[in-house]
Amino acid sequence: FSCEWANAYFRFREPHSDLAYALEAEKGGTRAILMAVQAHIIKYLLFVRDTEYTHLERLCRISRREQGEALAAALADTLWAAGGGGRAVACLATTALHVTPSGDYRADNFTERIQLFEFSEKAAAQEFIFDHINCFKGEGSHGVILFLYSLLFSRTLER
Protein backbone atom coordinates (compact mmCIF):
# COMPACT_ATOMS: atom_id res chain seq x y z
CA PHE A 1 0.00 0.00 0.00
CA SER A 2 1.15 3.52 -0.74
CA CYS A 3 1.68 6.13 2.00
CA GLU A 4 -1.70 7.63 1.09
CA TRP A 5 -3.45 4.33 1.80
CA ALA A 6 -1.40 3.60 4.91
CA ASN A 7 -2.32 6.99 6.39
CA ALA A 8 -6.03 6.84 5.49
CA TYR A 9 -8.62 6.40 8.22
CA PHE A 10 -12.24 7.40 8.78
CA ARG A 11 -12.07 10.98 10.03
CA PHE A 12 -15.20 13.04 10.68
CA ARG A 13 -15.57 16.79 10.66
CA GLU A 14 -15.80 18.49 14.04
CA PRO A 15 -18.62 17.11 16.28
CA HIS A 16 -21.57 19.40 17.03
CA SER A 17 -21.02 21.36 13.81
CA ASP A 18 -23.15 21.73 10.69
CA LEU A 19 -20.93 19.17 8.92
CA ALA A 20 -20.51 16.78 11.85
CA TYR A 21 -21.93 13.94 9.71
CA ALA A 22 -19.27 14.36 6.99
CA LEU A 23 -16.11 12.32 6.55
CA GLU A 24 -12.99 14.18 5.51
CA ALA A 25 -11.58 12.77 2.27
CA GLU A 26 -8.30 13.60 0.63
CA LYS A 27 -7.89 13.34 -3.12
CA GLY A 28 -6.80 9.97 -4.37
CA GLY A 29 -7.60 6.28 -4.26
CA THR A 30 -9.13 6.12 -0.79
CA ARG A 31 -11.75 8.75 -1.60
CA ALA A 32 -14.01 6.25 -3.40
CA ILE A 33 -14.19 3.99 -0.34
CA LEU A 34 -14.76 6.94 1.99
CA MET A 35 -17.60 8.24 -0.17
CA ALA A 36 -19.29 4.84 -0.32
CA VAL A 37 -19.17 4.65 3.48
CA GLN A 38 -20.36 8.28 3.66
CA ALA A 39 -23.53 7.31 1.79
CA HIS A 40 -24.26 4.62 4.39
CA ILE A 41 -23.57 7.09 7.22
CA ILE A 42 -26.12 9.53 5.81
CA LYS A 43 -28.64 6.71 5.31
CA TYR A 44 -28.19 5.65 8.94
CA LEU A 45 -28.50 9.18 10.31
CA LEU A 46 -31.56 10.05 8.22
CA PHE A 47 -33.55 6.83 8.20
CA VAL A 48 -32.34 4.38 10.86
CA ARG A 49 -31.18 6.30 13.93
CA ASP A 50 -33.88 6.95 16.49
CA THR A 51 -33.87 10.63 17.39
CA GLU A 52 -36.34 13.42 18.03
CA TYR A 53 -34.80 15.58 15.30
CA THR A 54 -36.49 15.88 11.93
CA HIS A 55 -35.15 15.75 8.39
CA LEU A 56 -31.85 17.53 7.91
CA GLU A 57 -31.54 18.36 11.62
CA ARG A 58 -30.71 14.65 12.01
CA LEU A 59 -27.40 15.26 10.21
CA CYS A 60 -26.24 18.34 12.04
CA ARG A 61 -24.68 18.75 15.42
CA ILE A 62 -24.12 15.08 16.19
CA SER A 63 -21.70 14.17 18.96
CA ARG A 64 -18.45 12.21 18.70
CA ARG A 65 -20.25 9.14 20.08
CA GLU A 66 -23.01 9.49 17.47
CA GLN A 67 -20.33 9.76 14.78
CA GLY A 68 -18.88 6.47 16.01
CA GLU A 69 -22.30 4.82 16.07
CA ALA A 70 -23.02 6.00 12.53
CA LEU A 71 -19.65 4.78 11.27
CA ALA A 72 -20.08 1.39 12.97
CA ALA A 73 -23.54 1.02 11.44
CA ALA A 74 -22.28 2.03 7.99
CA LEU A 75 -19.32 -0.36 8.10
CA ALA A 76 -21.42 -3.25 9.42
CA ASP A 77 -24.14 -2.61 6.83
CA THR A 78 -21.59 -2.64 4.01
CA LEU A 79 -19.80 -5.75 5.28
CA TRP A 80 -23.12 -7.55 5.78
CA ALA A 81 -24.14 -6.76 2.19
CA ALA A 82 -20.73 -7.92 0.92
CA GLY A 83 -21.20 -11.19 2.79
CA GLY A 84 -24.49 -11.83 1.03
CA GLY A 85 -26.63 -11.12 4.07
CA GLY A 86 -25.43 -14.15 6.00
CA ARG A 87 -22.06 -13.15 7.37
CA ALA A 88 -19.65 -10.32 7.95
CA VAL A 89 -15.94 -10.37 8.72
CA ALA A 90 -14.18 -7.57 10.56
CA CYS A 91 -10.41 -7.31 10.44
CA LEU A 92 -8.35 -5.71 13.18
CA ALA A 93 -4.60 -5.22 13.42
CA THR A 94 -2.98 -6.84 16.45
CA THR A 95 0.54 -6.84 17.83
CA ALA A 96 0.97 -10.59 17.23
CA LEU A 97 1.92 -11.97 13.81
CA HIS A 98 -0.75 -14.20 12.25
CA VAL A 99 0.99 -14.87 8.91
CA THR A 100 4.59 -15.86 8.39
CA PRO A 101 6.15 -14.35 5.24
CA SER A 102 7.15 -17.00 2.72
CA GLY A 103 7.58 -17.45 -1.01
CA ASP A 104 6.48 -14.45 -3.04
CA TYR A 105 4.84 -12.72 -0.08
CA ARG A 106 6.78 -9.70 1.08
CA ALA A 107 6.12 -8.63 4.67
CA ASP A 108 4.72 -5.13 5.16
CA ASN A 109 4.48 -5.26 8.99
CA PHE A 110 0.72 -4.78 8.75
CA THR A 111 -0.95 -7.52 6.73
CA GLU A 112 0.67 -10.27 8.78
CA ARG A 113 -0.82 -8.74 11.97
CA ILE A 114 -4.44 -8.86 10.77
CA GLN A 115 -6.86 -10.94 12.82
CA LEU A 116 -10.29 -11.93 11.47
CA PHE A 117 -13.54 -11.84 13.43
CA GLU A 118 -16.52 -13.51 11.74
CA PHE A 119 -20.17 -12.76 12.55
CA SER A 120 -23.38 -14.53 11.57
CA GLU A 121 -25.57 -11.68 12.82
CA LYS A 122 -25.40 -8.11 11.55
CA ALA A 123 -26.18 -6.62 14.99
CA ALA A 124 -23.24 -8.51 16.54
CA ALA A 125 -20.91 -7.23 13.82
CA GLN A 126 -22.11 -3.66 14.36
CA GLU A 127 -21.64 -3.90 18.13
CA PHE A 128 -18.13 -5.36 17.71
CA ILE A 129 -17.15 -2.62 15.26
CA PHE A 130 -18.50 0.07 17.58
CA ASP A 131 -16.54 -1.43 20.49
CA HIS A 132 -13.39 -1.22 18.30
CA ILE A 133 -14.28 1.94 16.38
CA ASN A 134 -10.92 3.60 17.09
CA CYS A 135 -9.29 0.82 15.06
CA PHE A 136 -11.05 2.37 12.04
CA LYS A 137 -11.15 6.07 12.92
CA GLY A 138 -8.02 6.60 14.96
CA GLU A 139 -5.07 8.41 13.43
CA GLY A 140 -2.43 5.86 12.40
CA SER A 141 -4.97 3.04 12.54
CA HIS A 142 -4.87 2.17 8.82
CA GLY A 143 -8.66 2.18 9.13
CA VAL A 144 -9.44 2.27 5.40
CA ILE A 145 -7.11 -0.66 4.71
CA LEU A 146 -8.69 -2.62 7.57
CA PHE A 147 -12.11 -1.95 6.09
CA LEU A 148 -10.91 -3.01 2.62
CA TYR A 149 -9.58 -6.29 4.04
CA SER A 150 -12.86 -6.74 5.92
CA LEU A 151 -14.79 -6.27 2.67
CA LEU A 152 -12.65 -8.84 0.86
CA PHE A 153 -13.00 -11.44 3.60
CA SER A 154 -16.74 -10.76 4.01
CA ARG A 155 -17.30 -11.21 0.29
CA THR A 156 -14.84 -14.18 0.21
CA LEU A 157 -12.03 -14.53 -2.26
CA GLU A 158 -14.01 -17.09 -4.26
CA ARG A 159 -16.87 -14.63 -4.85
N, C-alpha and C positions, 0 to 999 in steps of 0.2 A: 504494500500500500504506500502511496505517496505521503508526503508530509501533510498535505491538505486533508487526506482521508484520516490519517493517524490523529490529527488534531480536532477532527469534527465530533461534536456531541450536540445533544438537543438542548439548546439554550433559548429560553424565553426572554421576551422583553420584560421590563420592570413590572413587578406585581403591583396591583392597585392602580394601574394606569389605563388609558384608553386602548392601548395595544397589548395589554397583559396576556391576551390569548395567543399572540403571534410568536412564532419561532424566528430567531435570527438566522439568516442563511447567507453565507458567503457565495460568491460566484464560483462555479466549478461543478465537479462531478457529484458532490454530496447534495447539492441543492435539490435535485429531483427527488431523492429519498425524503428530505426534509419537507418538501411541499406535499408529497403524498401523505405523510404523517400529519401535516398541518390540516389537510382536508378532514381527516378523521377526528382531530382535536376539535375543529369547529362543529362537526356533526355531533360529537359528544356534548359539547357545551350548549348547543342550541336545542337538541332534540332528546337527549338521554338524561342529562344531569337534572336532578330534582332541586329546583330553586324557586324562590318567590318572584324572581326577576322575570320580565317579559322581553321577548324578541331580542333586539340587539343589546339590551342591558345585560343579557346573560353572558356576553362576551367581554364586557368591560369590567375593569376593577376587580378581577379575580385575585385571590391570594396565592402565595407561593405553594401552599398545600393543594389548592384547587388546580394549579398548573400541573403539579405532580400527578394528581388524580386523572386529569384529562390526558396527560401523556401516557400514563399506564393503561388507560382505557383504549387509547388510539393504538398503542403498540400491540396490546392483547387482541384487539379486534382485527388488526392486520395479520398477525400471526395465526389467529384462528381461521381466517379466510384462506390463508396460504396452506394451512393444513387440511383443507377440505371440510372444515366444520367438525372434525372429529379429534383433532389434536393440535397442540401448539408446543413449540420448543423454544425455551429462552436460554440464551447463552450468556454466561458471565465469565469474566477473567478472574482467575485465582492466582495465588502465589505459587502453587504447586504445578509442576509440569505434568500434562496429561498425554502428550504425544512426544515420542522420541524421534528426533530428526534422523532420517535415513534415506538412502537412494537419492532421488532427484529433489527431495524436499529440502529446502533451505530454511533454517530456523530464522524467525523474525522476532523472537522473544515476546510474542503476543499470542499467535495462533496456538502454539503448543500449551498455553495456559488456559485455554477455553474449556469450561465445564458445561455440560448440557443438562437442562432440567426439562423434563417432558410432562405435559399436562393433558388430561383427557376431559377436562372441564374448563370452559372459557373463564368462568369466574375465578377459579383457582389460579389460572395463569395471570389474570389481571391483578389479583391480590399479591402474588409473588413479585410481579414486576413493580408494583407500587412499593412493596417492602424493600426493594433493591433499586429504587428509581435513580439514586445518585450514581449507579453504575452506568446509566444511560445519559444523565444530564449533568454530571459533574465534570468540571474542567480536567482534562487529562485522562478521561475515562474511556476514550475510544468508543463512545456510545453509538455512533452511527455504524461503525464496523461491527460491533456486537449485535446490533439490530439486523444488519445484513446477514451475518452468520445465522442468526435466529430465523430469519426468513427462509434461508436455504435449507436448514434442517427441519423446519416446520413443513415446508413443501416436499421435502425429501429429494435426494439427488436423482433418484429414478424418475420422478415426475418433472 
